[in-house]
Amino acid sequence: MFVLKKYKSPGPDIGKQEQREWVEEHLESAKKGVIYDRFPLISESIYGSILRGVNHLADSGDLYEKFKKVDPLIIYCRPPAEEVLSFKDGRKQMNGVQSEGEVLLEAYDSLMEDYMKEGYKVIPYNYLMVENFDFIFSGVSQYLGI
């Protein structure tokens, strides 16, 4: 039986050193079958740069190299822009997310495009389209070898 483990990112409320330590710990133990709900090396490069004007992990080239070696599968949850920018789910947002929503979305799209060019496995996923679930399931199964 195949078991998946899921971790949630510590988010932006921890300090630079704590964020780096969390990423180091998780990259050291990274293996297939682990799912991260956001990963600081990705999210910090977008949110930190745009919302705080500083990416706390920008000087962490060693971590980015380890991340690439892990050979992650990135599922980029990306419904249409109007859905993303509607903020209709009522969740509390970090300061600046709504006012900078278009900039954040554009930056994420650009980063995912760059990752694909660099050879990362990125699957864009429009979770509003039911038929996309089979596409995602197939991609994940293939990646995991199950």
C-alpha positions in Angstrom: 0.0 0.0 0.0 1.3 3.4 -0.9 1.1 6.1 1.8 1.3 9.8 1.2 2.4 12.3 3.8 1.2 15.9 3.7 2.9 19.0 5.2 1.7 22.5 5.3 4.1 25.4 4.8 4.9 27.3 7.9 3.9 30.5 6.0 5.4 33.9 6.1 5.0 34.6 9.8 8.2 32.8 10.8 11.6 34.5 10.5 14.1 34.1 7.8 16.3 31.6 9.7 13.3 29.5 10.7 12.0 29.4 7.2 15.4 28.3 5.9 15.7 25.6 8.6 12.2 24.3 7.7 13.1 24.1 4.0 16.5 22.4 4.8 14.8 19.8 7.0 12.2 19.0 4.5 14.6 18.8 1.6 16.9 16.4 3.5 14.0 14.0 4.1 12.2 14.7 0.8 11.1 11.7 -1.2 8.3 10.7 -3.5 5.1 10.3 -1.6 5.3 13.6 0.2 2.9 16.4 -0.5 3.5 20.0 0.5 0.6 22.5 0.6 2.8 25.4 -0.7 6.5 25.2 -0.5 8.6 28.2 0.8 11.1 28.1 -2.0 8.3 28.8 -4.4 5.9 30.9 -2.4 8.4 33.1 -0.7 10.0 34.0 -4.0 6.6 35.4 -5.1 4.9 36.7 -1.9 8.1 37.9 -0.2 9.3 39.8 -3.3 6.0 41.4 -4.1 4.3 42.0 -0.8 7.3 42.6 1.5 9.9 43.7 -1.1 12.3 41.0 0.1 12.5 37.3 -0.6 13.9 35.8 2.6 15.3 32.8 0.8 16.8 34.7 -2.2 20.3 34.0 -1.0 19.6 30.3 -0.6 21.1 29.0 -3.9 22.1 25.8 -2.1 18.5 25.1 -1.2 17.3 25.7 -4.8 20.0 23.2 -6.0 18.8 20.6 -3.5 15.2 21.3 -4.5 16.0 20.6 -8.2 17.8 17.4 -7.3 14.7 16.2 -5.3 13.0 16.2 -8.7 9.7 17.5 -7.4 6.4 17.3 -9.1 4.7 20.7 -8.9 1.0 20.8 -9.2 0.2 24.4 -10.0 -3.4 25.0 -8.9 -4.5 27.5 -11.5 -8.1 28.1 -12.3 -9.0 31.1 -14.6 -7.7 34.5 -13.3 -11.2 35.8 -12.7 -11.7 32.9 -10.2 -8.4 33.4 -8.5 -8.9 37.2 -8.2 -12.5 37.0 -7.0 -11.5 36.2 -3.4 -15.1 34.9 -2.9 -14.1 32.0 -0.6 -13.9 34.5 2.3 -10.6 33.3 3.6 -8.5 35.9 5.3 -5.7 37.1 3.0 -2.2 38.4 3.9 -1.9 42.2 3.6 -1.6 43.2 0.0 -2.8 40.0 -1.6 -6.0 41.4 -2.9 -4.6 44.7 -4.1 -1.6 43.0 -5.7 -3.6 39.9 -6.9 -2.9 40.4 -10.6 0.8 41.0 -10.0 1.0 37.9 -7.8 -0.8 35.8 -10.4 1.4 37.0 -13.2 4.5 36.3 -11.2 3.3 32.7 -10.4 2.5 32.1 -14.0 6.0 33.3 -15.0 7.7 31.3 -12.4 5.9 28.1 -13.4 6.8 28.8 -17.0 10.4 29.2 -16.0 10.4 26.0 -14.0 9.0 24.1 -16.9 11.8 25.5 -19.2 14.3 24.4 -16.5 13.0 20.9 -16.6 10.9 20.8 -13.5 7.8 18.6 -13.7 4.9 21.1 -13.5 1.3 20.2 -14.0 -1.1 23.2 -14.3 -4.4 22.2 -12.7 -7.7 24.0 -13.1 -9.6 22.4 -10.3 -12.9 23.9 -11.6 -12.8 21.5 -14.5 -13.8 18.0 -13.3 -12.2 16.4 -16.3 -8.8 17.8 -15.2 -8.8 15.5 -12.2 -8.1 12.4 -14.4 -5.2 14.3 -16.0 -3.8 15.2 -12.6 -4.3 11.7 -11.3 -2.6 10.2 -14.3 0.4 12.6 -14.0 0.8 11.9 -10.3 0.5 8.2 -10.7 3.1 8.2 -13.5 5.5 10.4 -11.4 5.1 8.1 -8.4 5.4 4.9 -10.5 2.1 3.5 -9.2 
